[in-house]
Amino acid sequence: MGGPSPRIVPAVARFMLGTLVAVIVVVVGGFFALRSVTINEAERNTRDQVQTQGRLVESAGLTDGVLHGDRDALAKLDDVVLGQVLSPSVVRVKIWSKDGRVLYSDEPALIGKRYGLGSEERELFDKGGAEAELSDLTKPENRYERQEGKLLEAHTTIRTPDGTQVLFEIYQRFGSVTARAERLLRALAPPLIGGLIVLLVFQIPLAWSMARRLQRGHRERERLLANAIEASSQERRRIASDLHDGPVQDLAGVAFGLRPLADGAARRGDDKDAAILRSAIDHLRQGQRDLRTLLVEIHPPRLETSGLEVALSDLLSPLAAAGIATELHVDDSAARGGPRDALVYRVAREALRNVRAHAKADSVRIDVTHPSPGATRLVVRDDGRGFDAAERDLRADEGHVGLSLLEELVRQTGGTLSVRSQPGEGTTVEMEVPA
């Protein structure tokens, strides 16, 4: 069932907020996506760079003396590395032997030290090529690079003049990689964000129009529901009036006309005919009583003339006649009547109809109170078999939607209507409407 009429400003504000969140998600997600792409590209560039610089070192500075720690050979290599390899982005250079000994580094303290090479580095001696990865600065061979922060290291193999393979390694600042991502994002962000803002601006009038249309549709549906309920009430009054002026009076007239015939048959000693006529009269009078009870259910004239308490008592009478214990409590302020009496009566009537049809209850109780000035609360409780949500949905599918329709009507008045039930624990229907 529908809820309160949607308000335009909050609806559009929620739409705008959702769109803004989407823009933020796109920007943040775009940054990380670009950053990932840039890192992958940086690793590829670093692999190319280490190969290029490796060939430079191989041709311009690498001699066989480096294999034996010759000072002149190391000094010549150092000149090439310091002059042409190291830069603001490349902070360290190392050359390794196949057995894991540092043959050269621009950090002299590492020269001659032996550390284990990883599996990927060892594979380069067999397969060639280049590898790049984030540096693990916890390794002892990287202790002199820890102050540089996050680094990207790359390896490739080069050869000394006598053909001996060595591993050439450079360390590049990772900040330069993220800086590329940030530069790329700064270049792409303005048109991207600008386009999203333009889209957002164009969506505001559309969202406003849709919210207005939804609000008008909601009000139209409420108006149609109110008209349908009013038409139902008018039709009930018409049917009640027709039954009262037609069949009820006809039954009373036929029963009245049969009485002299029954008395005449009895005087003639025709007991069989007299019994048949008296039985017919009894059936006619019972039908008349049943019709009058139906008239009360269809349209309660006593609600207007005698008040809510008497009308509710009339509703409980058929249940009491069926052997169900009934209680009715209407506080003094509610008994004096109010503008919500007709709604209270409708809800109580529908709740009691469900008790008779489905509950198999031993007792039922109605309480009507005024919890605050002008407000009205109705509570109908029974101790019947109860039901679960699935059974209520099934009843709704079968067309039993009386309480559901009343829920909408109560909601239109600003009130609430709840139905609480559990199998074996009875049912409680509670309604509260404000002044």
N, C-alpha and C positions, 0 to 999 in steps of 0.2 A: 504494500500500500504506500501511497505517497506520504511525504513528510511536509514540514512547513514550507511555505513559498520561498524559493531561493532568492537571496538578496544579490543584487548585481555587483555592487562594489567588492564585497568579499570574494565572490566567485571569480571576478576578473583579476583581483589581487592574487588569488591562489594560482590562477593561470600564469600570471606574470612571474610569480615566484618560481613556479615549476620551470618556466622557460629560462629564467636567469640561472637556475641550478643546472639546467642542461647546457647553457653556454659555458659555465664554469667547468663542468665535466669535460666538455669538448676541449677547452683550452688546456686544462691540466692533463687530460689524456693525450692531447696533441703534443704537449711538451715531452711527456715520457716516451711517447712513440717516436718523436723526432730524436730524442736523446738516444734511444735504443738504435735507431737507424744510423745516427751519427757515430755512435761507438763502434758499430759493425764496420762502418765506412772507415773510421779512424784505424781500426785494427788492420783492415786491408791496406790502407795507406802506409801504416807503420811497417807491415810486412814488405811492401814495395820499398819503403825507405831503408829498412835494414839491409835489403839486398843491394840497393844502390850504394849505400855507404860502405857495405862490406866489400864491394868491388873496388871502391875508391881506396880503402885501406889496403886491400890485397895488392893493388898495383902501385901505390905510392909509398907505403910505409912498412909493409910486412916483409921481414927477412927471416932466413932460417935461424938467425941468432936468437930470435924471440923464443924458440923452442928450448934453448939452453939458458935463458935468463941473461944474455949478453947485454951489458949496459948500453953500448952504442946502439944496438938494435932496438932496445926499449926506448932510448932517447929519440931515435928517428921516428918510431911509431907514435911516441907521445906528441911530437911536433905536429904530425898529421891529425891526430885525434883532437888535440886542443885547438888547432887552427881551423879544421874543416868539418869536424863531426859534432863536437859539443856546441850547444846553442841554448837559448832560454828554455826551449822545450825538451831537448835531449840533455839529461843531467848525468848520465853515467855510461861508460863503455867498458865491456869486459871481453877478453878473449880466453877461451878455455881449450884445454887439450881433451882428447877423447876420454882420458881416465879421470876427468873432473878436476884437474889442476888449473888454477888461474894463471895463465901465461902473462897476461897484461891487464891492467886496469888503470884508469886515470886516477884511482885512489891507490897509491903505492902500497899501502898496508895489506892489500889483498893479494898482491903478486906473490906467487909461490904457495899460497894456501890451497888445500885440496878439499873439495866438497863433492857430494854425490850429484851427478846429473840426473834429471828426471827422464822418464821413458820417452817423452816427446822429443827432448833434446837429443837423446841417443839415436832415435830414429832418423833425425836429420842427417847424421853421418852416413846412413845407408841410402836414404831416399832423396836427400837434398831438399830444396825448397826453403820455405821460411814459416815460422810460427809466431803468433803474438797472443798475449794473455795478460790479465791483471797480475801484478807482482804480489807475491806472498812475502810481505816485509817481516814476517816472523822468522824466516829462515836465517841462519847465521851468516850466510854469504851476502845477505841483503841488509846487514845491520848498519852499514854506512849510508844507506839510502832512506832510512826510516824518517829522518828529519825532513825529507822532501815531500812527505805526504803520499797520497795515492798515485801509483805509477803504473804505466803500461810497458811491459818488456817484450822485446822481439828478438828472435834468434835466426841465424842462417849460417851455413858453413862456407868457409873460404879456405884457400890453400897457400901454403908457403912456397917459395920458389922450388924446393925439392919435391913438391907434391903432397906434403903432409896436410891432412885435413885438420882444421881447428874450427871452433864454434865462435862466431862473432855475435855479440849481444849488446843491445842498446836499451836504455831505460828512458821512457818519455813521460813527461808530466801528464797526469790524467786531467788536470784542470784545463789543459789546452783542448782536450776532447770535449768536455762539457761546455767550454766557451764556444766551440763551433756549433753545438746544439743550441745554445742560447742565442747566438747570432742568427742562426737559421730561424729560430722561433720568433725572434724580434722582427725578422724580415717578413715572416708569414702571418704573424699575429694581427697586425693592423687590418689587412684586408679581410681576414677571417672573422675577427671580432666585429669589424664594421658591417660585414654582410649579415652576421647574426643579429646585430642591433637593428639594421634596416628591416630584417624579417620580423623581429619582435615588434617594431613600431607599426608595421603593416598588419600585424595580427591583433593589436589592441582593439581597433574598431570592429574587427570580425568577432573577437571574443565578446565584446560588449553587446553586439547585435545578437549573438547566439544566446547570451545570458538573458537579454530582454525577451527574446522569443520564448525561451524556456520558462521564464517567469509568467509571461502571458498565457502560455499553455497550461501551466500549473493552476493559475487563477481560473481559467476557463474550465478545467477539470473539476475544480472545487465548486464552481458555480453549477455545473451540470449535476454533480453529486447532490448538492443541496436542493436543486430543483427536483431531482429524482426522488429524494426522500420526502420533500413536501408533496409531490404528486402522489407518492405512495400513501401519505397520511390522508390526503383528500380522497383518494380512491377507497381507503379503508372506511372513512366516514360515510361515503356514498353507499358502499356495500352494506355497512352496518345499518344505515337508515333503511335501505331497501329490504334487508332481511327483517328488520323490526316491523316495518309497515306492511310487509307482504307475508312471507311464510310463517313468521311467528304469530301474527294475528289470524292467519288462516287456520293454523293448527289449533289455536285457542278456540276459534269459532266452531271447527269441526268437533272438537272434544265437547264443547258446550252443547252442540246440537245432538250428539249421540247420547248424552246423559238421559233425556226423557225417554229415548227408545229403550235404553237399558232398564230404566225403572218400569216402563210399560211391560216389557218382556217378563220382568220379575213378578209383576202383579198378575200376569196371565199364567204364571206357573211354568213358563218356558225358561227353566234355569240354564239350559245350554246356550240359548241365544243371549240371555242376560250376561253370562260369563264371558262370551265372546266379545260382546259390546264393551263390557267393563275392561277387558284386557286391551282392547283397541284404544279405549280412552286413556288407560295408564300409559300405553306406548306413545300416544300423541302428547301427553303431558311431559313424559320423559324427553321426547324429541324437542318439545318447547323449551325445557330447562337446558338441554344441551345447546340449542341454538342461542339462548340467552348467554350462556357461558362463552360460546364462540364470539358473540357480539362484544363481550367485555374484552376478549383477547384482541379482536380486530380493532376496536376503537373504545378506549375506556372513558365513557362519559363521566364516570365518578371522579376521574382525575381532575376535571374542571369544576365539578360541583361539590365533591366531598373532600378533595385533597389527596395528596400523595399517599398517606398512610392507608387510607381506605382502599385506594386503587391497588396498592401492593398486596393488601390483605386479600383482595379478590383474586389476584394472581396466584396466591398461595393456596387458595381454597381447593382447586382440583388436586393438588399434591396431597393435601391433608385427607381428602376423600379417598385417595388411592393408598392411604396407610403410611405416608411419609410424614415423619415428625417435622413440624415447621416452627420457626421462630421469626419474629419481626420486631426490630428495634429501630424506631425513628425518633431522634432527639427532638426536643421541643421546638428548637429554631427551625429544623427541617420540616416539621409537621405543619408549620404555619405557611408553607409553600414558598416557591421561588421560581425564578425564570428558567431554571434548569430541570424542573420537575418532569417535563415531557421526555427529556433525554434520559433522566434517571429511570423513568418507567420503561422506556424502550430497551435499555441495556438489561434491566432486571427481567423483563419479559423474555428476551432472547436467552439469557442465562438459564432461566427456569425451564424454557422450552428444551434446552439441551439436557437439563437434569432429567426431565420426563422421558426424553427420547433415548438417552445414551448412558446416563450415570449409574442407574440401578442403585440409587442412594437410599439410606434409611432415614436421613435427616438433612434438612437444609435450613440455612439461617441467612436473613437479610439484615444488614445494618446500614442506616443512612445517618450521616453526621455532617456537621459543619465544622471542619477543623480550623477554619479561620473565617473572619467576617465575609459573607458572600460566597465563599467556596463550598462545594458540596462533594462529599465522598460517599460512594456506594460500594459495599462489599457483599458479595453473594458467595457463601461457602456451602459445599456439600461434602458428604463422606462417601461418595460413590467410588466406582472403580478407577476413575481417573484415566489419563491417556498420556501418550508421549507426543513429541513434535511430529514424528512421522505419521501418526494416526490423524493429527489435526490437518496436516498437509493433504492426506488422503481424503478427508472429509471435504476440504476446500476443492479438490479436484472433482469431487462428486457433486459440487454445487452448493454445499453447506457453508455459506460465506456470511451469515448474519452478523456474527461478532466482528468479522474482518471489516465489513462495511461500516459498522458502528465505530470501529477504531478510527477510521478516517474522519467520521463526523465529529467524534470527540476531539481529535487532533485539531480540527478546524476551530474549535472553541478555545484552543490553547490548553486543553486538558490532556490527560493520559488514561489509557485503558490497557490493563494487563490481564493476561490469563495464565495462571500458574497451576500446573498439574503434574502429577507423577502417577504412573500405574499403581493402583492399590492405595493411594493416599488422598483421593478426592481431588476436587477442583476449587480454586478460588478465582473469582472474577472481581477485579477491583478497578473502579473508575474514580478519578478526581478531576473536577473542572473548577477553574477559578471563577471569581465574581465576574 
